[in-house]
Amino acid sequence: ELRADGQGLLRGAGRDPQLGQCHAAALPQQGRGEAASGAVQCQLLDMVHPGLVPMHKVNFDAKTEYDMIQNYKILQDVFNKLRIGKNIEVNKLVKGRPLDNLEFLQWLKRYCDSVNGGIMNENYNPVERRSKGCKERSHKGPNKSSKSLQANRLSSANSADGGALNSNIDLASPIGKVCNAVNEEHYMEQIQQLSEKIADLKVSVDNTEKERDFYFSKLRDIEILCQRPELEHLPMTKGIRKILYAADAKDSSLPEANEIITRSPGMFSVSDEAE
């Protein structure tokens, strides 16, 4: 059984226990059914090519398409280093469609087996590698913030007690961690809002393109009708073609079309006038 959520990946050919251990550790505890974030794939490559994947950059909590795309960029960089010609269809994978993710996971399973011959690496600890990546990512932000806090403490040395208390907050302290978590949550909300706006814009563009194609097909039908030999000499047909082929999109061609029709001796054919 092979499932697109990734948990059935290891029940297929090979039954590689090391891949099973890596996959189970790579998936977040919440939402193990998600295999579209690209984090699992990054850790599988880290298992067969230790040290080549920058695990500190991999986001195992990726939920938005933006975060998932960043993971796939890391994966693509590793592919380039290894000269792997596999095309990563990021736009399809981040949508989480079962078939797309299933095919990519099956291919990745076969690649890992071709590298390690299906032999597990007993020295590889996926939980430790993932934890190390998270720690390295979390340590980078506080160090930069600590420098700015030290500068704030120097500049506010003569301030009131309340101001001095605020400037002495250390991000390594529990209070600092809470502040950092609040800021991170704020940024995540902004990213989520922007992602929703992008999704709305995509829907709007799709609807606009459908409407454009609809009216274009109608105009094309009118053009074909006006090109019929028995109709193209009629004043009405000439007026319609004047509107269709107008080069200036700002000014209306309706007055000129009306003039062509009204100044002609007859709007229709001789047979119509006789009737």
NORWO-V493082 format. One record per run of one state. SS is the DSSP state (A for helix, B for strand, O for the rest). FROM is the first residue (numbers start at 0). LEN is the number of residues. If there is no record, write none. Layout:
BEGIN
ss | from | len
SS | FROM | LEN
SS | FROM | LEN
END
This chain:
BEGIN
ss | from | len
O | 0 | 8
A | 8 | 3
O | 11 | 5
A | 16 | 10
O | 26 | 12
A | 38 | 10
O | 48 | 6
A | 54 | 3
O | 57 | 7
A | 64 | 18
O | 82 | 7
A | 89 | 4
O | 93 | 4
A | 97 | 19
O | 116 | 9
A | 125 | 30
O | 155 | 5
A | 160 | 7
O | 167 | 6
A | 173 | 53
O | 226 | 8
A | 234 | 10
O | 244 | 9
A | 253 | 9
O | 262 | 7
A | 269 | 5
O | 274 | 1
END
